[in-house]
Each structure stands twice: as C-alpha cells, then as structure tokens.
Amino acid sequence: MIVNKLEIPRIDESLYQFQLENGLNVYLYPKPEMEKTFAMFVTKYGSIDQKFIPLDEQEWTSVPDGIAHFLEHKMFEKEDGDVFQQFSERGASANAFTSFTQTAYLFSSTSEEKGNVETLLNFVQDPYFTEETVEREKGIIEQEIRMYDDEADWRLFFGLIGALYKEHPVRIDIAGTVDSIHSITHHDLYKCYETFYHPSNMQLFVIGNFDLEEMKQLVESNQNSKSFIEPGEIKRDFGKEDNEVFKKEEVIEMPVTTAKCMVGVKEKIDQLNPEQLLKNELVRDLVLDLYFSKSGTYYEKLYQEGLMIDSLRLELIMEDSFGFTAIGASTTKPEQFAKEVKQMLLSLKNETINEKAFQRAKKKKYGELIREFNDLEETASNFVSYFQQGVDYRDAFSVLENVTIEDINEALNEWISEERISTCMVVPEKE
C-alpha cells in the first residue's frame, strides 16, 4: 500500500492519502495544534441516485424518491441499540446528512479518537434493516417532510430547481414525498446499501489531533478484518437534460406574510467536467462577490430600490451532473425583484470590471480559502466533495491566483443567457 504525502500550498501543512485493497480512499490530516478530531465517512450516494444498475446485476433498477435519506436515518439503529449512545459514552458528538450527491456520517471529539473512528467504520459497515423497523421509521420521516413543506425558504429553493430542471432527479426533494417513502421496503434499503456503500465508492477523512501512524494502522486493521465483494463500476442514469430551463417561472402560494423570490441560472452540461469545474466555480463566486455581496454594486441598487428585506441569499452549486447559481431574498415586490435581478444577470457581460475591485475580491476569496483550512469540518467536506468529482481541492489556490478579468468576461458570455434563467416566487395565499 502506497501512502501519498500531499503538500498543501500556502499553509505549509501536509495530509496523507492511501487506498486500501477493498477500494476505500483514506485521508489522514494530522493537526496537533487542534484540540479536537473530526472524521467523516462518506459515500458518493445521494438523493439523485434513483436509477442505477446494482453491483453484480445487469438490469437497470429504479427506487423510490428519498431512499438515500431514509437509509441514512436507518443506519444509526442497530439490533443491540442506538449508535449515538456509543459515541456519547466516548465523549463524541455524532451526526449525519444526505445531500443531492452524497451521504456522510461524522463525529467530533476531544478524546478517544481511535475508538470513535472504529465505531464510525463499524456501524456504517454493518447495516441492520427489518420490515418492522423500516415501517416505524416512515412515520418519523413523514413528520420531517411535512415540516419542510411548511418552510417557505425550502419550498422556494426546490421550486426554483423544479423550474430549472425537467428530467434530472435533482428536482426532487432530498427527503422524497410522503407517498414515496411509504413505498420503501427493507429489501430496497439493502439493495441500495450493497451497491453504494461498497468501500470503493466511499472515503474516510480524519483531521485533527491524532497520531498519524496509529490511526493508519487502526483503519487498515479494521478494514482487513472485513470481507467485501470485488469493486465494480456503478452505473447511474440521471435522465437526458437540456441546457435550457424547464419553466421560466414558478409561483407557490403559502400562508406567509412576506413574499420570497429567487432567480436561478442553470449551468450548461459542458461546463461541469472536472477540468473546468473548479475554475468555473471560483469565477462565479468572484462575480457574486463583485456584484451581489454587501459591498457589490447590484446589492446596493436592489436595497436602495426597496426590492429586498434584510439581505440577499446566494447559492452556488456545481456538481458533475448538474449546477446552478441562485440569488434570492424576502421582498414585498417579488415580480419586480425577479425582473430586476434577471436584467442584472443578463447585463453582466456588458459591465466593465474595475481592476482594484477585482483584485480585492480575489484577496478576499484567498483569505476565505486560508480560513477554511483552520475549520476541520469545512476542510474535510471540501476535500471529499471535490475528490468525488475528480478534482484535487489543493488546486484551488493556484487556480484562483491565475483567474483574470478576461477569464470572467469570457465566462460571462458562456454562463448567462435568457434561456437558462428561471424564477420562483413564494407568495401569500389568495383569500
């Protein structure tokens, strides 16, 4: 087994990466100056993975919406009790989350880091689902779904995605629907688990105050004591999606007193490949900072015209099969907000970028990157997320340094166009 020492530019630190025989990719990042240790055990399996060919099978299969999130819930329940208690007894705080593209199990602790890492590996690699426990969980998740259905910001976000995308499963709520989760069986859970929770589709990232050699030996010994089927390629189908948006506008009526509006720009498919993804994300981030952050020229204009309450909500998501940028706010004039932000986005290519403002935005972003490496959770999440997309997160520094105003002008011509913009509004219910 080859252990790769990965130097991190600009901050004079190193992390260590190796791949075990079962395919598991492991990152160990000792930071002895930190008090705590943080670990993530992550599978490249999220809410969008609804149609796939299971390992050791030949035919495509489709599973109910929300099953990845359902599976995450069930992993903590075991025949002999609850895993949270095991972490708690060692003074660790454990959690998990499901996103569009991944499911992550994690903990942070200030002691017994080796025992906690072993617990993390063992419980995620030991599924326990029965018909009875699955039925019991449905009521809990149904309550969670209904809670989010009452959240205006959540409905706004997924309303926009539903307008942007026609076929891609990103348009479906991560938790699924009440109907879809009630159709899930324990057999469905095992099929998804056996396909997507294979070590070759997973990453372990441990960062913080621990001994490198001891942690390496623990992980290696733990994995060597278990048996897995041979790794294989997981085939996934996200449907055929056009570059154009599905709908120009979506309006959702809810019992709210103040309306909300969000304007989104859908990414072209050819902008999401690993070679361009990191640069494209940084360029879009710089544009948002220059024009829509609190110091941005468009932010001030929206505020002065009374089109926003409080502040703007900015979202930037770039994955290998979908991506979009969104700008939203609470507003008393949702139609006017939508029209104004859309016009601002379309006019960006005609703006002349001030050199001083551009360099200031780059320095600000550079400082954010440096600070992220002092945040254990942020560092782990970034490395794993980019790794899953075939990108080395360490390249962020050099890519950012080389971004020019010409790069931004070129990107704006490719990035924003009328046919890739949608709006969503959450408005008070009509009497």
N, C-alpha and C positions, 0 to 999 in steps of 0.2 A: 504493500500500500504506500503510495507516494503522498507525502504531506507537502502542500504548496504554501510557502510563506508569501503572503500578499501585502506588499508595502502600500500604505495609504499616503498619497501625496499631500503635501502642505501641512500635515499634522504630525508627521514623524511617528506613526504608530503602525503596527502590523496585526493582521489576523491570519489564521491558518485554516486551510481548506483541504479536505480529502474526501474521497468517495469510497465507501465500503463495498464489499463484494456483492451485497444484496442490492446495490444501486443507490443507497441513501447518500445524499450530499450533506456533509457536515461542515459548519463554520464555527470556529472557536476564536473568540476575540477577547483575550485577557486584558482587563483594565484594572490593575491592582490598586489604583488610586480611588476607585469607586467603593462605596460601602456595600452596595447590593449587587446581585447577579440576576440577570434576566434571560429567559430562554423561551424560544418559540419552536414548536414542532408543527410544520406547515405542509399541507398537501395542495397541489395545484388542482383544486376541485372546488368549484363554486356554483352559484345559482344558475349560471348559463350552461352548465354541462348536463343537459337534459336528454340529448340524443347521442348515443355512443355505441361502440362495439365492445362488449365486456371482454376482459382478458380470457384467453382460452376459448373464445367463441368466434363465430363467423358472421352472425347476423346483427343488423342494427337493432337497438332497443331504445324505447323512449320511456321516461319515468315521469312521475307527477311533479308539477311545479312545487318548489320549496323543499325538495327532498334533501338537498345538501345541508340546509339549515336544520331540518328535522334530525338528520344524522348527527350533527354537532351536539344537539341537545341530548341525544340518547347516549353519546359516548361516555358521559360522566356517571351514568348509572350502571352499577355492576351487581352481580348476584350477591356479593357479600357486603354491599353498602355503597356509600357515595364517595367519589374520589376527592371532592372538595375537602372532606374531613381529613384525608391522608395528608394533603398539602398543609392544612391548617395546623395539624399536630406538629409539623416541622417548621412552623412559623412562616409559611409561604402564602402568598396571595395568588390564586389561580383564576384563569378566565379563558374564554374562547370567543371567536367571532367567525361569521361566514360573510364573505363578500361576493361580488359577481364572479370572481375568478379563483378564490382560494378559501380554505378553511384552516384556521390557526388555533392551536392550543398553547397556552402560555402560562408562565408564572414569574413572580419576582420574589426574592428572599434575601435576607442578610446573613443567613447561616444555612448549614446543611445543604449546600448547593448540589453536591453529588447525589445525595439521596433524593432530592427533588427532581433532578434530571432523570434519574432512574424511574421514579414514579411517573413522570411525564411520558417517557418512552413506553413504559409497560401498559399504562391504561389506554393509550391511543392504539396500541398494537394488540389489544385484547377486547374485541367487540363482544357485547352481550345484549342481544335483542330477543324478546319473546313477544308473542302476539298480545299478551296481557299488558306488558309494559308499554308497548307501542300504542295501544288503544288509550291507555291512561295519559300518555303524553299529548295526544291530539287535543284534548280539552285545554291544556296549558298553552299550546301554540295557537289555538284558536283565539284565546283571550289576547295574546300578543298581537295577532293580526288585526283584531278589532280595535286594539289600542292605537296601532299605527294608522288605521283607516280614519281615525279621528284627528290625526296630526296634520295640520294644514301644510307645513313645510315638507313632510314626507310625501303627501299627495301631489304637491306641486312638482317635486323632483321627479317622481315616477310618471307624472302626467307629461312632463317635458320629454322624458326618454321615450315614452309611448308615441309621442308625436314625431320624434326624430327617427325612430326605428320601426320598420314594418314586420320584418321576419326574425331578426336577431333576438335570442332569448334574454338579452339584457333588458328588454322592455317589460319583463315580468318581475313582479315584486320578489325580493330575495326570500321572503318567508312563504311565498306562494299565496293561495287563496284558501278560504275555509273549506271549499269543496275539494280542492286538490289535496290538501293534507289529510283529509278524511279517507282518501283512496289509497294512502301509503300503507304497505304491509311490511312485516319484518323481513320477508323474502326480498322485497325491493331494497331495503336497507343493506342487507348482506351483499346483494349484487353490486350496489354502488361502492360499498366498503371494499370489497375484494378487488374491484377494478382500480379505484382511485387512491386507496390507502396503501398501495404497494410501496415499499421503501424507495423504489426507483422514481416515483412520482412525488417524493417528499424531500423536505430539507429540515435540518436541525440547526438552529443558530443559538449559540450560548455566548453571552457577553457580560463582562463584569469582573468581580473579584473572585477568581478561582485559579487553581494550579493547572497549567496547560497540560502537562504530561498525565497527571492523574485523571483529568476529565477525558482526555483522548482514550486512555486505557479503559475507562468505565464505559464509554459509548461503544467502543469496539467489542469489548467483552459482552455487553448487553445484547448487541445485535448478532454476534456469533452464536449466542445461546438459543437463537430462534431460527425457525426454518420458514422460507417463503418460496413460492413458485418462481420460475425463471422470469426476469423482467421482460416486458414486451411493450411495443408501442401502443398507446391508447389513441384510438381513432375517435374524433369528436366531429359533430356536424352542427354548425350554428345557422344553417339556412343560407340562402342567397340574398344578400342585402345590396340594394342600390346605394350609390353615393348621395342621391337626393333624399330629402326628408320624406317621411310618410305623410305627415299632415303639417300644414303651415301654422295651424293654431289649435289649441285645446283649451276649453273653458270648463272648469269644475265648480259646481255650486256646493258650498258648505256652510254650516252655521258659524260663520266668522263675522267679526265686526269690521275688520280691515282687510282689504284685498291684498293678494300677493301676486307677483308676476315674475316670470323667469324666461330669459331669451337664451337659446342654445345654438351652437354651431356644431354641426356633425362633421367628423373627420372623414376625409377620403380614405378608402381602403389602402391605397398605395403609400400613405403617409405613416403607416403603423408597423412597418418592418423594423427589425432590430437595429439595422444600420442607421436609421434615421430617427428612431423613436425618442431617444434621449435628447438629441438636439432640438427636435420639434417641440418637445415638452418644455425645454428651457426657453426657447424663443417665445412660445405662447405665454409662459409665466412672466417673462420680461414685458411683453405687450400689456398684459393685465395690470402689471405694476405701474407702467408708464401712464396708462390712461384711466384705469378703473380702481386703483388703490386710493387711499385717502389723500395722497399727495398728487393724484392724477388729474389731468385737465378735464376729462369727461365726468369724473366723480363730482367735481366741484359744480359743473354745469347742471347735472341732474339734481344736486342738492339745492342750488340756487333757484331752480325752476319748480321746486316743491314736488318733485316726482318720486321721492324716496323718503321713507321714515327710518330713522336710525342709520343703518349702514348697508352697503351692498354685500350680497352673498356671492362669492366667486367659487366656481367649481371647475377643476381641470382634471379630466380622467383620460389617460392614454393606455390602452391595453393592446395586445397583439391582434385582437379581432374586432375591436370597436374603440371609439374615442369621441369625446365631445368637450366643449368648453361652455360654461353656463354663467350667466350674470342675472341675479335676481334681487328682489327687495320687497318689503312691505310698502304698499303705496295706496293713496286714495284715488289715483288716476291710472289704473292698470293698462288701459288701452294706449294712453299717451306715453306711459313708461315703455311699453313694448315697441311702439313706433319709434321713439327717440333712441333707444338702445340699438335697435336694428339698424337705424340710419347711421349711428356712430360706428358700428362694426363695419358697415359697408364703406364708410368714408375713410377708414383707417389707412387704406392703400394710398390715399391722396395726401396724407399727413406728412409733414417734414419732421423727422425725429431730431430733436436737439441733442447735440453731441454730449454736452455736460449732463443732461438728464439721463441719457443712455448709459454713460459711464457710472453715474450714481446708482442706477438700477442694477447694473452688473455687480457693483461693490456690495450693494445690499443683499443680492442673491448669494454672492460669495460668502458673506458673513452668515447667512442662514445655513448654508451647507456646512460651514465650520461648526456652528452651534448644534446642528443635528448630530454630529459625531460625539457630542457630550450627552446626548439623550439616548439611553440604552435601547428603549423601545423603538424609537424612531430609526436608529441605525439598523437594528435587526430587521425591522419591517421593510426598509428601503432595499437592503441587500437581497432579501429573499424575493421581494416583488419583482425587482429588475432581473434577478437571476432567472426567474420563471419565464421571463420574456426574452432570454438570451442576451441580456445586457449586463455589463460589469459596472456597478454603481460607482466604483472608484473613478471612472472616466468622467464623472460629472464636472470635476474641477477643470480638466483640460478642455472639455467641450465648451464649457461656459467661457473660459478665457478666450477662445477662438471665435466666439459669436461676434459678428459685426452688424452695423446698421444695414449694410447691404443684404446680409442674411435675413434680417427681419423684413425688409422691403420685398425680397424675393418670396419669403414665406407668406406674406400677406396676400400676394397675388394668387397663390395656390390654395390658401387656407379658407378664406371667407368669400362666399358667394351667395347670392339670393336664394338659389335652390337648395342650400344646405342650412338654412336658418329656420327654426321653429320657435313659437312662443307658447307658453302655458300660463293661464291665469286661474287663480282660486279666488272666487268672488262670493259675496254674501248671497245666501239663498233668497230667491224672489218670494215675496209674500203671496 
